[in-house]
């Protein structure tokens, strides 16, 4: 490959035409001399950038030829690599240009593909023909070893003058072909576009959706924790809040009451257990809750427990809980609740999958223990609460 | 008004590493700002691997700034930091804060550390960081207490070291240097040398050395260079040391850039030490001190880049350089002022045989320039390129200079001068 580059020359006026003529003559001679079919011609021919008249006798002329390469084909065949873009079309590219991309290079060396049209190397999804064209231009320039750093830099600066759409596509394509220098170049260009602008300008340039609410924008960024226990707790709380909302809107008093009961105990135990960062109580509470749903009316006891404990820890629960609980006293169910065992049920909730059976049993045991301890404190409180709520409660209960 | 028909958001669909790569190329404050662009960008900045903090747009004061850096370090999710830069020239952060941040960076396996803060205290973890390859410490002039270097320094990957110390480099800088087994590039700036301590550079792996002394007392010290693999040497500042070159056999390029020379003998000694170089870049003032001793011979010198300055005249040394370098091929003279050009007795050998490129840059069209060009054009046998660049000259002055150059007789028929003016270029 013969590369002809002419930086700038200054000529007298009468020599200009001569020089241009010489250049075209040279080009045509070279192309005629080529034996092969294909000849890559100068991409951008001479551009007369600056013509100035200083004196009558001399003119300064700038001739800049950049990005031009004339390929003079040697008699032996050049090797080509066949590439296929996602839209199905294939093209052949000179070997040294294509091998500049690591991904293509690997494909050729490992699988031997690319030698013919039928065995063309399939390019990744993000490399459409226009992007491929740009990438090949880049490779074609940079794979020539003899270039100086200044030349490469000048080429890069001109190359990167694209609109944002093309720039993003180019970044995407270069990344999928693992062409690191080009990814760096385009990233820097995109970074420069983001750097100095206000957020509105950035959104405008890149057509980003403005989908954060005003309060989200002002909200300080939270440390999204990776601790699974904390995540679990958070999920539980979220679920409970959801259920609370459901209960408020639900018209079925009985179900509501039941659920209130469950939730209150859960919350209570949660609150008590959360202090030592142990979510075991939480998990067991969940199990309890499910079991209670299956059991019929074995929950009155729990209600009373809740009442008692609520009296102890009213701050932890919202006022709405309290008002509902006072509606549902029934002492007889306490012992039933405490005495019963809770077989491990198939989990309703997704995260229970993380628990292994041994841990579940241990949790159940711990909960029982705790409930028993609670029960021992309970008796003095029972009378007061039961009497207050019993009037309102008894009638629906019998249904 | 949008001219694009498809207003598709392409940049958000780029893979996460590419997005974090893009955000890594800008200072941290801009990267964090992207968190309010849209949902997808809310936490993208946390994967950025270049943490670059500067106070070029100082806002909100010290407290807010410290909180910002703390916040970023806390929320940052990247497993490995490649570049960590603290570049504060206006804000005086607390020593403890800076130390804490550096410690955090070391914990995140930082590779390049660039600390330019005014008050500096370094955590011990920095000196045993296994991943560090590039370190720059610039404590600024104000820090009179040089940071302390603990005894066992082990930086197995450090290749580039750039230190500026206020004084007494032996206590800190040299200890650090000795703890780097694979050091390749060293830059040591001594802001104020106040003793006659000897600087001993004995680093077999070193390829580039930059040694600058900004201020010093009137005591000479000794600088010993035992650097068999050194390829590039840059010495500058004030010449107040005696250079003893034990081994500089690989030297390719040397740059001598002193603005003050205490004793001319030291300069000659230095030149003797770098006489094996292939390329010398010279911008040293020698007005006050005439060079008595002749210059050593430069048998390998092919490129000479000679810079003058506004306050000194560089002309006298040029013929001496030309005499001593018989292999010289490229000569570049920059910004020499109006003084006089003294023609040497005999034509230097290089002019007759090897000199190919001559460039006169930032020329003012003075009389001595014309005299010099007369000498050159009259004697150089086979010049390939002769370039004269003028700067900030008025049009008519340029034309006058050009005309005078045209009149000069040329030894070679094919000699062409490329005259680059402020607005035009011609060949004469």
Contacts between the chains, C-beta under 8 A, distances in Angstrom:
chain1	res1	chain2	res2	distance
A	8	B	425	7.0
A	9	B	427	7.9
A	10	B	418	7.6
A	10	B	425	4.9
A	10	B	426	5.2
A	10	B	427	5.0
A	11	B	427	7.8
A	52	B	423	7.3
A	52	B	424	6.0
A	54	B	424	5.6
A	54	B	426	7.5
A	58	B	426	5.8
A	60	B	424	4.3
A	60	B	425	5.5
A	60	B	426	6.1
A	62	B	425	7.9
A	163	B	4	7.8
A	164	B	10	7.7
A	164	B	11	7.4
A	165	B	4	6.5
A	165	B	6	7.6
A	165	B	8	7.7
A	165	B	10	6.2
A	168	B	10	3.8
A	168	B	11	4.9
A	168	B	14	6.7
A	169	B	10	6.5
A	171	B	14	6.1
A	171	B	18	6.1
A	171	B	22	7.9
A	172	B	10	7.5
A	172	B	13	7.5
A	172	B	14	5.7
A	172	B	18	7.5
A	175	B	14	7.3
A	175	B	15	6.4
A	175	B	17	8.0
A	175	B	18	5.2
A	183	B	18	6.7
A	183	B	21	7.0
A	184	B	21	7.7
A	187	B	18	6.9
A	187	B	21	4.9
A	187	B	22	4.5
A	187	B	25	5.8
A	188	B	25	5.2
A	190	B	11	6.9
A	190	B	22	4.9
A	191	B	22	5.1
A	191	B	23	7.1
A	191	B	24	7.9
A	191	B	25	3.6
A	191	B	26	4.8
A	192	B	25	7.9
A	192	B	26	7.9
A	194	B	22	7.1
A	194	B	23	7.6
A	194	B	26	6.6
A	194	B	30	6.7
A	194	B	34	6.7
A	195	B	26	4.5
A	195	B	27	7.7
A	195	B	30	4.9
A	196	B	30	7.9
A	199	B	33	6.7
A	199	B	34	7.8
A	199	B	36	5.7
A	199	B	37	5.7
A	202	B	34	7.3
A	202	B	37	6.0
A	203	B	37	6.0
A	203	B	38	7.2
A	206	B	9	6.2
A	206	B	10	7.4
A	206	B	11	4.6
A	206	B	12	7.6
A	207	B	7	4.4
A	207	B	8	6.4
A	207	B	9	4.7
A	207	B	10	7.9
A	208	B	9	5.4
A	208	B	11	7.5
A	208	B	12	6.4
A	208	B	37	5.4
A	208	B	38	4.8
A	208	B	40	7.9
A	208	B	41	7.2
A	209	B	9	6.7
A	209	B	38	5.3
A	209	B	39	7.9
A	210	B	38	6.4
A	211	B	38	5.3
A	211	B	39	5.1
A	212	B	36	6.3
A	212	B	38	6.3
A	212	B	39	6.1
A	212	B	42	7.2
A	217	B	36	4.6
A	221	B	35	6.4
A	221	B	42	7.5
A	221	B	43	7.4
A	221	B	71	7.8
A	221	B	75	5.9
A	223	B	74	6.4
A	223	B	75	5.9
A	224	B	43	7.4
